Structure formats: C-alpha cells, structure tokens
C-alpha cells in the first residue's frame, strides 16, 4: 500500500506532451478509420522495455527491467462497455482493451495512456474520470490518473497486465471547507462502567471501497473529506476525492478505558486547473499495533465536554449517538503547485499549502 509523506507535493497540471507519447517505433493517432479499431497489436518486449500501442486509443509504455525475459504482449480492443466484472461507475464505451498475457506481473510500473473522448462524458464528470483494471474477474480501480481534457487523454500506470478501461466513478467525494453536520451528541458509550446491563467491550466497525460498496452514498456515508478554504478558492471548487478504501474497527473497554483497533482511509485527491486534472495520493491512518501484528489495547482519555478522544498521542474530535461514532482524523498538510500564465506571457509557479482531513463514521456492532 502506498504511504503519504507529511508534506505532499502535487502538481495539478499535465506535461505539455501528454497527448503525444514518445515512441520510437509506433505512432499513436487516436482518430482513425472505424474499421481499424478492432485489430489486435502484438509486440515482443525484451528486458530493455518498449511500447505497444494501437490507433484504437491506447498506449502501453513498458520500462526497462519490467520483464526479465522476452515477452509477447498483445493489445486487443474490445467493443461495448462490459469489462467482465462489477466496477464502480460507468465504463466509457470504446475504451476497453485486453492487455495480454493476462495476469503477467511487471517488475516496474508501466505507463498507460488511454483515450477519453470528451464527447462521452460531461464537463461535470471530468473530476470523476479514472481507470479500471480487471484481472481474473476482479476489478481494481486505477484512480491515480492525470487527464488532459483538451487532448482527451487519461494517463495512469499498471504493474500487471489485464483488461483496462476508462470509467466515470460514482464513489466520488466533493470536499467541503467546513465540518459536516454532527450526528447525535457527544455520547461515546450507552452506559457508564458498572451500570446494570452495560457491556464492558463496545465495538465500532465499518468498511467501504471498491466496486462492491460505496464510501459516500446515503445519509450515513462512512467517509467525508475536509479541506481548508484557500484550496477550494484557488481551484474554484474544482476538487474531488476518489476513495480506494476505508475501514475501521475500534474496541473500547469501558472498564479500564483502553482501546484497540485500526482506522484508515486512502484514495486520490483530485484538482482541476483549466483543461488539466491531476491526482495526489492521500491517506489517514491510526493503528494500535504494528503493520503486521494484532491490535494492542492502549489507554484513552475521553473529554465529553470537548467531544474529543486522546488516542495514541493524537486528539480525535468525535460525535456519537447510540449506534454510530464519527471521528475526525488528524490533518495532513498538502502543498499544491500550479503553473499560471501572467499578463506578459511568462509563466510562474504558484504554491499554496492547505490541510486535508478525513472524517470516518463507524457503526456500533456490540
């Protein structure tokens, strides 16, 4: 799993050559005769790497040492919009390609450029554009994408071969610059320690993400995203968060005020500047054990008046009722860099720092 540095640098713009992939042996024209778009392209890739592309609208650039022996790679365009698995969102027809041999692992990530025809999605859907890959009937989101809306190119990366496509994601969070409305009051447990009928162990749990479950739909959505107002202003509210996954399980012992478990959410923060859309990985995570070991009970201090929990050296703000617990995770600092054109025609890099926070709602199950 990817991890986020304390200060993340994000460039919300694409390189000028995003629509023209550098290829020694093949061109990548995306507008060709209709009859040419169903033909497969086959190329043998050596340890030195190479590019496989088709005029139908995809280019796969495999770097050196991605394969250890010469491998025959096939790109086969597919018709329709069915990728053979349940996916989050709507797959754009004409963007499905089989990259074979399916399941072939790559020792280094390959760059994948796919055509994203602006005529197949609305301007409002641009921030929700992403890739998807299906291997063995299982879909994986390719949310780490940059998009050139003028050229109609989506760029991402893959570390194995399989069926790929462009989709408009449905599980998209629009960040807000203010805290979401609290649900319930500052009630952490239903009964004090020792009360008749009280359970010493109280468990809160929830999970979402992937094609089977949504993080964002409905009044009890598990995940919300907060950003500072200056970031919203600089990108004119053209921001979104595409969650890969979120999960949480906290077991609270009301007898000795200890807690164990893990809470985490990760995905890609999107920003649009003109015709360019960029993505930056963000994660919020707290775990009471090691990466691989079991969760460990740790002492917690609960301040009911301030509605906060001191947990693993971090103060989490919370709201709760009898059935759910909503936690505001510690903030991440994010630095955005944009290139702007001045009145005299010169360009200047503008840098602005803001804060990203995840708000996670867990349900009481015990």
C-alpha positions in Angstrom: 0.0 0.0 0.0 1.2 3.5 -0.8 2.0 5.8 2.1 1.8 9.6 2.2 4.7 11.9 3.3 3.9 14.5 5.9 4.1 17.2 3.3 2.8 16.1 -0.1 3.7 17.9 -3.3 1.1 17.9 -6.0 1.2 19.4 -9.5 -2.3 20.0 -10.8 -1.2 20.2 -14.5 -0.1 17.8 -17.2 3.1 17.9 -19.2 2.7 19.6 -22.5 3.3 16.4 -24.3 0.6 14.4 -22.7 -1.2 13.8 -25.9 1.8 12.9 -27.9 3.5 9.8 -26.4 7.2 9.4 -27.4 7.5 6.1 -29.2 10.5 5.0 -31.2 8.6 2.6 -33.4 4.9 3.4 -33.2 2.8 6.5 -33.5 -0.4 6.8 -31.5 -3.1 8.5 -33.6 -6.4 8.4 -31.8 -8.6 9.4 -34.7 -8.5 6.7 -37.4 -10.9 4.8 -39.7 -13.5 2.9 -37.7 -12.6 -0.4 -39.4 -9.0 -0.2 -38.0 -10.1 -0.1 -34.4 -10.8 -3.8 -33.8 -7.4 -5.0 -34.8 -5.0 -6.5 -32.2 -1.4 -5.3 -31.9 1.3 -7.7 -30.9 4.8 -6.9 -30.0 7.7 -8.7 -28.3 9.0 -6.8 -25.3 12.6 -7.5 -24.1 14.2 -6.7 -20.8 15.1 -3.3 -22.3 11.3 -2.4 -22.4 9.3 -1.0 -25.2 5.9 0.4 -26.3 2.8 -1.3 -27.5 0.1 1.0 -28.9 -3.0 0.8 -31.1 -4.7 3.5 -33.2 -7.9 2.5 -31.4 -6.8 4.6 -28.4 -4.3 3.1 -26.0 -0.5 3.1 -25.5 1.4 0.9 -23.0 5.0 2.0 -22.3 6.8 -0.7 -20.5 10.1 0.4 -18.8 13.4 -1.5 -18.7 13.5 -4.5 -16.3 9.7 -4.8 -16.2 10.1 -8.2 -17.8 13.0 -10.5 -17.2 12.7 -12.5 -20.4 11.3 -11.5 -23.9 7.5 -11.5 -23.6 4.9 -11.2 -26.4 2.5 -8.5 -25.4 -0.9 -8.2 -27.1 -3.3 -5.3 -27.1 -6.8 -6.2 -28.2 -9.6 -3.6 -28.4 -13.0 -4.7 -27.1 -16.4 -3.5 -28.1 -19.2 -2.4 -25.8 -18.8 -1.3 -22.2 -18.7 -4.6 -20.3 -15.3 -5.3 -18.7 -16.3 -8.6 -17.3 -16.6 -7.5 -13.6 -18.6 -5.2 -11.4 -17.0 -1.8 -11.3 -17.6 1.5 -9.5 -19.2 3.8 -12.0 -19.9 3.9 -15.8 -17.4 2.4 -18.3 -16.9 4.6 -21.4 -17.8 2.5 -24.5 -14.8 2.1 -26.8 -12.2 2.4 -24.1 -11.9 -1.3 -23.2 -8.6 -3.1 -24.1 -7.3 -6.5 -23.2 -3.6 -6.4 -22.4 -2.2 -10.0 -22.6 -0.9 -12.3 -21.3 -3.5 -11.6 -18.5 -2.0 -11.5 -15.0 1.6 -11.0 -16.3 3.3 -9.2 -13.4 5.6 -6.2 -14.3 8.8 -5.6 -12.3 8.3 -1.9 -12.8 5.1 0.0 -13.3 4.2 0.7 -17.0 2.7 3.9 -18.2 -0.8 3.6 -19.7 -2.3 6.2 -21.8 -5.9 5.8 -22.9 -8.2 7.9 -25.0 -11.0 9.6 -23.0 -13.3 11.2 -25.6 -14.8 14.4 -24.1 -17.9 13.6 -26.1 -18.6 10.6 -23.9 -18.7 12.4 -20.5 -20.0 15.7 -19.3 -17.8 18.6 -18.1 -19.0 18.0 -14.6 -17.8 14.4 -14.7 -14.2 15.3 -15.6 -13.0 15.1 -12.0 -14.5 11.6 -11.7 -12.6 10.1 -14.7 -10.4 7.2 -13.7 -9.2 3.9 -15.0 -10.2 0.4 -14.1 -8.3 -2.9 -14.5 -9.8 -6.4 -14.4 -7.7 -9.5 -13.8 -9.2 -12.9 -13.2 -12.7 -11.4 -13.0 -11.7 -9.0 -10.2 -11.8 -5.2 -10.8 -9.3 -2.8 -9.4 -9.6 1.0 -9.5 -6.9 3.0 -11.3 -7.6 6.3 -9.5 -4.1 7.6 -9.8 -4.6 9.3 -13.1 -3.8 12.6 -14.8 -6.1 13.8 -17.5 -5.6 16.2 -20.5 -9.2 17.2 -21.3 -8.2 19.2 -24.4 -6.5 16.2 -26.0 -8.8 13.6 -24.4 -6.0 11.5 -22.8 -6.1 9.8 -19.4 -2.7 8.7 -18.1 -2.2 6.2 -15.3 0.1 3.2 -14.5 -0.2 -0.5 -14.0 2.0 -3.2 -12.5 0.4 -6.2 -14.3 -1.5 -6.9 -17.5 -5.2 -7.4 -17.7 -8.3 -5.7 -19.2 -8.3 -1.9 -18.8 -10.8 0.8 -19.5 -11.8 4.4 -18.7 -14.7 4.9 -16.3 -16.6 7.7 -14.7 -16.5 6.9 -11.0 -19.7 7.1 -8.9 -18.0 6.9 -5.5 -16.7 10.4 -5.5 -16.4 12.8 -2.5 -16.7 16.5 -3.0 -14.5 18.1 -0.3 -16.1 20.7 2.0 -14.3 23.5 3.7 -16.3 23.1 6.9 -17.0 20.2 9.2 -20.0 18.0 8.2 -23.1 18.3 10.5 -22.7 16.2 13.6 -24.9 13.2 14.1 -26.1 12.8 17.6 -24.5 14.2 20.7 -21.2 13.6 22.5 -22.2 10.2 23.8 -19.4 7.6 23.5 -21.0 4.7 25.3 -24.5 4.0 26.3 -23.9 3.3 29.9 -21.1 4.1 32.4 -18.8 1.4 33.8 -20.5 -0.9 36.2 -24.1 0.1 35.2 -26.7 -2.6 35.1 -26.7 -4.3 31.7 -23.7 -2.5 30.4 -21.2 -4.3 28.3 -17.5 -3.7 29.1 -16.5 -4.1 25.4 -18.1 -1.9 22.8 -17.1 -2.4 19.2 -17.5 0.1 16.4 -16.8 -1.1 12.8 -17.3 -0.1 9.2 -15.7 -0.8 5.8 -16.2 0.5 2.3 -14.5 1.0 -1.0 -14.0 -1.0 -4.2 -16.7 -2.0 -6.7 -19.0 -3.7 -4.2 -19.6 -0.9 -1.7 -19.7 2.9 -1.6 -18.0 5.1 0.9 -20.1 8.1 0.1 -23.8 7.4 -0.7 -26.7 7.9 1.7 -27.1 9.9 4.9 -24.9 7.5 6.9 -21.9 7.7 4.4 -18.8 6.3 6.0 -16.3 8.9 4.6 -16.2 12.7 4.3 -13.3 14.9 3.3 -12.5 18.4 4.7 -10.1 20.9 3.1 -9.1 24.4 4.0 -11.0 27.2 2.3 -7.9 28.6 0.5 -7.6 25.3 -1.5 -11.2 25.4 -2.6 -10.8 29.0 -3.7 -7.6 28.5 -5.6 -9.1 25.7 -7.6 -12.5 27.3 -7.8 -14.2 24.3 -6.1 -12.9 22.0 -8.8 -11.7 19.4 -6.4 -12.8 15.8 -5.6 -11.6 12.8 -3.6 -11.8 9.3 -5.2 -11.6 6.8 -2.3 -9.8 3.5 -2.9 -10.9 2.1 0.5 -11.8 3.0 4.1 -12.1 0.7 7.1 -12.2 0.9 10.8 -12.7 -1.2 13.9 -12.4 0.2 17.4 -13.0 -1.9 20.5 -13.5 0.2 23.6 -13.2 -1.3 27.1 -15.4 0.8 29.3 -14.0 -0.9 32.5 -10.4 0.3 32.1 -10.7 2.9 29.3 -8.5 1.3 26.8 -9.0 0.9 23.1 -7.6 -1.3 20.3 -8.1 -1.4 16.6 -7.3 0.5 13.4 -8.9 3.3 11.3 -7.7 4.2 7.9 -8.9 5.7 4.6 -6.9 6.2 1.4 -7.5 7.5 -2.1 -6.7 10.2 -4.5 -7.3 13.9 -4.1 -8.2 15.5 -7.5 -7.9 19.1 -8.6 -8.6 20.7 -12.0 -6.8 23.7 -13.4 -8.2 24.6 -16.8 -8.1 21.5 -19.1 -5.7 19.6 -16.8 -6.8 17.2 -14.0 -4.2 15.9 -11.6 -4.3 13.3 -8.7 -2.4 13.0 -5.4 -2.4 10.1 -3.1 -3.7 10.8 0.4 -4.2 8.6 3.4 -5.3 9.0 7.1 -4.4 6.1 9.3 -4.2 5.1 13.0 -3.5 1.6 14.2 -2.8 0.4 17.8 -0.3 -2.3 16.8 2.3 -2.8 14.2 1.8 -3.1 10.4 1.6 -6.9 10.6 0.8 -7.6 14.3 -2.5 -7.7 16.1 -4.1 -4.6 17.5 -3.0 -3.8 21.1 -5.1 -2.2 23.9 -3.9 1.3 24.6 -5.1 3.9 27.2 -7.5 6.6 26.0 -8.7 9.8 27.6 -12.2 10.9 26.7 -13.2 14.5 27.2 -17.0 14.6 26.9 -17.2 18.4 27.2 -14.9 19.0 24.3 -16.0 15.8 22.5 -12.5 14.6 21.9 -10.5 11.3 22.4 -6.8 11.3 23.2 -5.7 8.2 21.4 -2.2 7.1 20.5 -0.9 10.6 21.2 -3.4 12.1 18.8 -6.5 14.0 19.7 -9.5 13.0 17.6 -12.7 15.0 17.6 -15.9 12.9 17.6 -19.6 12.9 17.6 -21.7 9.9 18.6 -25.1 8.5 19.4 -26.3 5.1 20.4 -25.5 3.5 17.0 -22.5 5.3 15.4 -19.2 7.0 16.2 -17.9 9.7 13.8 -14.2 10.5 14.1 -12.3 13.5 12.6 -8.9 12.1 11.8 -5.6 14.1 12.3 -4.9 16.5 9.4 -2.4 16.0 6.6 -0.5 19.0 5.2 -0.7 19.2 1.4 1.2 21.6 -0.8 -0.3 22.4 -4.2 1.8 23.8 -7.1 0.2 25.3 -10.2 1.7 26.9 -13.2 0.0 30.1 -14.2 0.5 32.4 -17.2 1.0 36.1 -16.4 -0.2 39.1 -18.5 3.2 39.5 -20.2 3.0 35.9 -21.4 5.6 34.5 -18.9 4.7 31.6 -16.6 5.0 31.5 -12.8 4.7 28.6 -10.3 2.2 29.4 -7.6 2.5 27.3 -4.4 -0.2 27.1 -1.8 -0.4 25.0 1.4 -3.6 23.6 2.9 -4.9 20.8 5.1 -6.7 17.6 4.2 -8.7 15.8 6.8 -10.8 12.6 6.6 -14.0 12.1 8.7 -14.9 8.5 9.2 -18.2 7.1 10.6 -18.2 3.7 12.4 -21.2 1.7 13.4 -21.7 0.2 16.8 -21.9 -3.6 16.5 -21.5 -4.7 20.1 
